[in-house]
Amino acid sequence: MNFHLGLFFTRGVSLKTWDMVGNLDREIAIYRRMVDGGNKVTFFTYGDDGDPKYLEQLKDIGICPNKDDLSLEDYESVLPIIHEKTLERLDVIKTNQSYGAELALDVANRFGKPLVVRCGYMWSQNAVREHGADSAIAREAFRVEEKVFSGADRIIVTTAAMRYDVVSRIPEAKEKLVVIPNYVDISLFRPMDVPKKRTSIVFVGRIAPEKNLVSLIEAIRDLDVTLTIVGEGKLRPALQDKFTDLASKLTWEGGVPNSELPELMNRSGIFVLPSLYEGHPKSLIEAMACGIPVIGCDSPGIREIISHGNNGLLCSTDAKSLKTTITMVISDSVLAEHIASNARKFVERNFSLDVIADLEIPSISEISERGRALHA
């Protein structure tokens, strides 16, 4: 039986946010697939009255925005009232991340709807890494996760490591947990017959401390290569000032629509993700789907995807190790072709939209049916 899913956006995030960072098409692909299968989907966003302008692009996905542009706290307090009619019609509620999931849980309980909590990354782990285990934000993340994981009917995480983390803290959540990775549209992200320069490196991601871009830029200092940096973030001005002497080697692209990334990646010789940690990095698996050699630091979230020497190369997070590994790929065309070919096959088997939809849609349908049975 078909379902009506209500997706609660990450706290503070709107469709405009997704659009600005170039992720709109990527984020909505699986929900379009749900609608194509006869289901209904409604987005509960933090966007103002500008969000409905995306309705044509969403193709039959509904929107319940913060149309009066209320503050976060005010909007969250009145959301169950202003969107009451839509909430009553839902069969199941789902979160996009754990940040903001507390509201979804409260609404699910209020309206008697089952809740699916999805985490593309573990908020608490990131908070500990960035601010320390005793920080206020880490304590808040742990509190929210314990509450929503305990109250959810299903928990979707993107990696086995995340599953282990949740079970170690909340053993009773074990039976609710499923691992469903991020997906890639492999018809969009595919090898292309375009000019490629082997000494051209590309990075795609937020320009943030955990991305470790300083090490990557230092790594190319003495190499005859160029580096294209795709993404935005607060660190960008500081990094541009710091590396003015390498301006001829660096291209700062800013945000690029997801639909334009495949050709950009295909024109590059190497994709490098130097992060200190990741959740389940979409840009990495998109680059692998394009059939280009990938290098990633041996960090959480990356080491679970890259099999060293098989579908990519792992290295340490320091500039010296990155430089050595980049040089290895440039100088060994056989190795480069080997890992690139295997990377594409790996993504086809594990992360294609078809594969992930066949995991996620039945999972949501099952929880929806369970909710209907309880209220029959």
matplotlib code that plots the C-alpha trace (Angstrom):
import matplotlib.pyplot as plt

x = [0.0, 1.2, 2.2, 2.2, 5.6, 6.3, 10.0, 11.2, 14.2, 17.4, 16.8, 17.1, 17.4, 15.2, 14.9, 16.7, 19.6, 19.8, 19.6, 22.3, 24.8, 23.9, 22.3, 18.7, 18.4, 20.6, 18.6, 15.2, 16.0, 14.8, 11.6, 10.8, 11.3, 8.8, 6.3, 6.8, 5.9, 2.5, 3.4, 2.9, 5.7, 5.5, 8.5, 8.4, 11.0, 12.3, 12.1, 9.9, 7.3, 10.1, 10.3, 7.0, 8.7, 10.5, 7.2, 7.6, 11.1, 9.9, 7.3, 4.3, 6.2, 4.3, 5.8, 4.9, 7.2, 7.8, 5.8, 5.6, 9.4, 9.1, 12.1, 13.2, 11.7, 8.4, 8.0, 8.7, 6.1, 3.3, 4.2, 1.8, -1.0, -0.4, 0.3, -2.2, -4.4, -1.4, 0.1, -3.1, -3.0, 0.5, 1.2, 4.8, 7.2, 10.9, 13.8, 16.7, 19.2, 19.2, 19.6, 16.0, 14.7, 13.4, 10.7, 9.8, 9.5, 7.3, 5.0, 4.9, 3.8, 1.2, -0.4, 0.1, 2.4, 5.4, 8.8, 11.8, 15.0, 17.7, 21.3, 23.6, 26.3, 26.4, 25.8, 27.3, 30.5, 31.0, 30.3, 32.9, 35.5, 34.9, 34.1, 35.1, 33.1, 32.3, 31.1, 27.5, 26.8, 28.1, 26.0, 23.0, 23.6, 23.9, 20.7, 18.7, 20.0, 19.2, 15.6, 14.9, 16.6, 14.7, 11.4, 11.8, 10.2, 13.1, 16.6, 18.5, 22.2, 24.6, 27.4, 28.1, 30.3, 27.4, 25.2, 27.8, 28.0, 24.3, 24.0, 27.0, 25.1, 21.5, 21.4, 17.6, 17.8, 19.5, 16.4, 15.3, 18.5, 19.1, 22.2, 21.2, 24.0, 23.8, 23.0, 24.3, 22.4, 24.8, 23.1, 24.2, 27.5, 29.2, 32.4, 32.2, 34.2, 35.6, 39.1, 40.9, 44.1, 45.8, 47.5, 44.2, 42.9, 39.4, 38.0, 34.2, 32.9, 32.3, 35.3, 35.4, 38.2, 37.4, 37.9, 41.6, 42.1, 45.3, 47.1, 45.8, 46.9, 50.3, 50.6, 50.5, 52.9, 55.9, 53.9, 53.1, 49.4, 46.3, 43.6, 39.9, 38.1, 34.3, 32.2, 31.7, 32.4, 33.5, 37.1, 37.3, 38.5, 41.2, 42.5, 42.6, 44.6, 46.9, 47.7, 48.0, 51.4, 49.7, 46.9, 48.0, 47.5, 44.1, 40.7, 37.9, 34.7, 32.3, 29.0, 28.3, 24.9, 24.9, 24.0, 27.2, 29.5, 29.8, 31.5, 33.7, 34.8, 35.3, 37.6, 39.8, 42.5, 42.1, 39.5, 41.0, 39.0, 41.5, 39.0, 39.8, 36.4, 33.3, 29.9, 29.2, 30.7, 28.4, 31.1, 33.5, 31.0, 29.9, 33.6, 34.0, 30.8, 32.5, 35.3, 38.1, 40.9, 40.1, 42.3, 41.0, 42.6, 42.4, 39.7, 36.3, 33.7, 36.3, 38.1, 34.7, 34.3, 37.8, 39.5, 43.2, 44.7, 41.4, 38.9, 41.0, 44.0, 44.1, 46.8, 47.5, 46.0, 49.4, 50.6, 53.6, 51.4, 48.9, 51.7, 53.2, 49.9, 49.0, 52.4, 51.8, 48.5, 49.9, 53.0, 51.3, 48.6, 48.0, 47.2, 45.1, 43.0, 42.7, 41.3, 39.1, 37.4, 36.9, 35.5, 32.7, 31.8, 31.8, 29.3, 27.1, 26.8, 26.4, 25.3, 23.2, 19.8, 18.1, 19.9, 19.3, 15.6, 15.0, 16.3, 14.7, 11.2, 10.2, 11.6, 9.4, 6.5, 6.8, 6.9, 3.9, 1.9, 2.8, 1.5, -1.8, -2.2, -1.8, -4.5, -6.9]
y = [0.0, 3.5, 6.0, 9.7, 10.7, 14.0, 14.9, 17.3, 19.3, 19.8, 22.6, 26.0, 24.5, 25.4, 24.4, 27.7, 26.4, 23.2, 25.2, 27.7, 24.9, 23.1, 20.1, 20.5, 17.9, 15.5, 15.7, 15.3, 12.5, 9.7, 11.5, 12.0, 8.2, 7.7, 9.9, 8.1, 4.9, 6.3, 7.6, 11.2, 13.3, 16.6, 18.7, 20.6, 23.2, 26.3, 28.4, 31.4, 32.1, 31.7, 27.9, 27.3, 28.7, 25.3, 23.4, 22.9, 21.5, 19.2, 17.5, 16.8, 16.9, 19.2, 22.0, 23.2, 26.2, 28.9, 31.2, 34.0, 34.0, 33.4, 32.9, 29.2, 28.9, 30.6, 28.6, 25.3, 26.2, 26.9, 24.4, 21.7, 24.3, 26.0, 22.7, 20.7, 19.5, 18.2, 16.5, 14.7, 13.2, 11.8, 8.1, 8.5, 11.2, 11.2, 13.4, 14.4, 14.6, 14.2, 18.0, 19.1, 15.6, 16.5, 18.6, 15.7, 13.3, 15.7, 16.2, 12.5, 11.8, 14.6, 13.3, 9.6, 9.0, 6.6, 8.2, 7.4, 9.2, 9.4, 10.5, 11.1, 11.9, 11.6, 15.0, 14.1, 12.7, 15.8, 18.0, 16.1, 16.4, 20.1, 21.3, 18.6, 15.9, 18.2, 21.1, 22.3, 21.5, 17.9, 17.4, 18.7, 16.5, 13.4, 14.4, 14.9, 11.7, 9.6, 11.0, 10.7, 7.3, 5.9, 7.4, 6.5, 3.6, 3.2, 4.7, 5.0, 5.5, 5.6, 3.5, 0.4, 2.6, 4.9, 1.9, 0.6, 4.0, 4.2, 0.6, 1.2, 4.1, 3.0, -0.8, -0.9, 0.9, -2.1, -3.7, -0.4, 0.3, -0.1, 0.9, 2.7, 4.6, 7.8, 7.3, 8.5, 9.1, 6.9, 8.0, 11.6, 10.8, 8.7, 8.6, 11.1, 11.5, 14.9, 16.3, 15.3, 16.6, 14.1, 16.9, 18.6, 17.9, 18.6, 18.9, 19.2, 20.0, 22.7, 24.9, 24.1, 23.1, 19.3, 19.2, 19.8, 21.9, 23.5, 20.1, 19.6, 23.0, 22.6, 19.2, 20.7, 23.6, 21.9, 19.9, 20.7, 20.5, 22.6, 22.4, 23.3, 23.8, 23.5, 24.7, 27.5, 28.1, 30.6, 29.6, 30.5, 34.2, 33.2, 30.4, 32.6, 35.2, 32.5, 31.0, 34.1, 32.8, 29.7, 31.7, 30.5, 26.9, 27.4, 27.9, 28.7, 27.7, 28.4, 26.5, 24.5, 22.9, 19.2, 18.7, 20.5, 18.5, 15.3, 17.2, 19.1, 15.9, 14.2, 16.9, 16.4, 13.8, 13.1, 13.7, 14.3, 14.3, 15.2, 15.4, 14.6, 12.9, 12.4, 10.8, 9.1, 11.6, 12.1, 14.0, 11.0, 8.4, 10.8, 11.2, 7.4, 7.0, 9.3, 6.8, 9.1, 8.1, 9.1, 9.8, 10.1, 10.4, 7.4, 9.0, 7.9, 7.9, 7.7, 4.5, 2.7, 3.5, 3.4, 0.0, 1.0, 0.1, -1.4, 1.4, 4.4, 5.3, 6.1, 8.3, 10.2, 13.6, 15.5, 17.4, 15.1, 12.0, 13.7, 14.9, 11.4, 9.8, 12.4, 12.0, 8.2, 8.5, 11.0, 8.9, 5.5, 5.5, 1.8, 2.2, 5.3, 3.4, 0.4, 2.2, 4.4, 1.5, -0.4, 2.7, 3.0, -0.7, -0.3, 2.5, 0.8, -2.2, -0.3, 3.3, 3.7, 5.4, 2.2, 0.2, 2.6, 3.2, -0.5, -0.4, 2.8, 2.8, -0.6, 0.3, 3.4, 1.5, -1.1, 1.5, 3.2, 0.0, -0.7, 2.8, 2.2, -1.2, 0.4, 3.0, 0.7]
z = [0.0, -0.8, 1.9, 2.5, 3.9, 5.7, 5.6, 8.3, 7.2, 9.2, 11.6, 9.9, 6.4, 3.4, -0.2, -1.0, 1.2, -0.9, -4.1, -3.0, -2.3, -5.5, -3.8, -4.6, -7.4, -5.5, -2.3, -3.8, -6.2, -3.9, -3.0, -6.7, -7.0, -4.1, -5.9, -9.2, -7.4, -6.4, -2.9, -1.6, -0.1, 1.7, 2.8, 6.1, 5.6, 7.4, 4.2, 3.9, 1.2, -1.4, -1.0, -3.0, -6.1, -6.3, -6.7, -10.4, -9.9, -7.2, -9.5, -7.2, -3.9, -1.5, 0.6, 4.1, 4.7, 7.3, 5.1, 7.7, 8.2, 11.9, 14.2, 14.6, 18.0, 17.1, 13.9, 15.7, 18.4, 15.9, 13.1, 14.5, 14.3, 11.0, 9.2, 11.2, 8.3, 6.3, 9.4, 10.1, 6.6, 6.9, 7.3, 8.5, 9.4, 8.6, 9.5, 7.2, 10.0, 13.8, 14.2, 14.3, 14.9, 18.3, 16.7, 14.4, 17.3, 19.3, 16.2, 15.5, 19.1, 19.0, 15.8, 16.5, 13.5, 13.2, 13.0, 10.9, 12.0, 9.4, 10.1, 7.2, 9.8, 13.6, 15.1, 18.4, 16.9, 14.9, 18.0, 20.1, 17.3, 16.8, 20.4, 22.8, 24.6, 27.5, 25.4, 25.6, 21.9, 22.4, 25.5, 23.6, 20.6, 22.9, 24.7, 21.4, 19.9, 22.9, 23.0, 19.3, 18.8, 21.8, 20.5, 16.8, 15.1, 12.7, 12.6, 9.3, 9.4, 6.4, 7.7, 9.8, 12.1, 12.8, 13.6, 16.1, 17.7, 18.3, 19.6, 22.0, 23.6, 23.2, 23.1, 22.9, 19.5, 17.9, 16.4, 14.9, 13.1, 9.4, 7.3, 4.1, 2.5, 0.5, -3.2, -6.5, -9.8, -11.9, -15.1, -14.3, -12.6, -15.2, -17.3, -20.1, -23.3, -22.5, -22.5, -19.3, -17.8, -15.5, -13.5, -12.7, -9.2, -7.9, -4.4, -3.7, -0.3, 2.3, 3.0, 6.7, 9.2, 9.1, 5.3, 5.9, 2.8, 4.2, 4.0, 0.4, -0.8, 0.9, -0.8, -4.3, -3.6, -5.3, -7.8, -11.4, -10.9, -10.6, -7.9, -8.4, -5.1, -5.4, -2.5, -0.1, 3.6, 6.2, 5.8, 2.1, 2.5, 5.0, 2.8, -0.2, 1.7, 3.1, -0.3, -2.5, -3.7, -5.2, -6.9, -10.3, -9.2, -7.5, -8.9, -6.4, -8.1, -5.2, -5.3, -8.4, -9.2, -8.8, -12.4, -13.5, -11.3, -13.5, -16.4, -14.0, -12.4, -15.7, -16.9, -13.8, -13.4, -9.7, -7.0, -3.5, -0.2, 2.5, 5.4, 9.0, 9.3, 7.2, 7.6, 4.3, 1.8, -1.3, -3.3, -3.0, -4.3, -7.0, -8.2, -8.1, -10.2, -12.8, -13.1, -12.1, -9.6, -6.1, -3.1, 0.4, 3.8, 6.0, 8.2, 9.6, 6.8, 4.0, 5.0, 4.9, 1.2, -0.2, -0.4, -0.7, -4.1, -5.3, -5.9, -4.6, -2.5, 1.2, 2.8, 6.0, 6.6, 6.4, 3.3, 2.8, 2.5, 0.3, -2.0, -2.3, -3.1, -5.7, -7.3, -7.4, -9.3, -11.8, -12.5, -12.7, -15.4, -15.0, -11.3, -12.1, -14.6, -12.3, -9.3, -11.5, -13.3, -10.0, -8.4, -11.0, -10.6, -6.8, -6.9, -9.4, -7.0, -3.8, -4.1, -7.2, -6.8, -7.8, -5.2, -2.4, -3.3, -3.2, 0.4, 1.7, 0.1, 1.4, 4.9, 5.0, 3.6, 6.4, 9.1, 7.5, 7.5, 11.1, 12.0, 10.2, 11.9, 15.3, 14.6, 12.7]

ax = plt.figure().add_subplot(projection="3d")
ax.plot(x, y, z, "-o")
ax.set_aspect("equal")
plt.show()
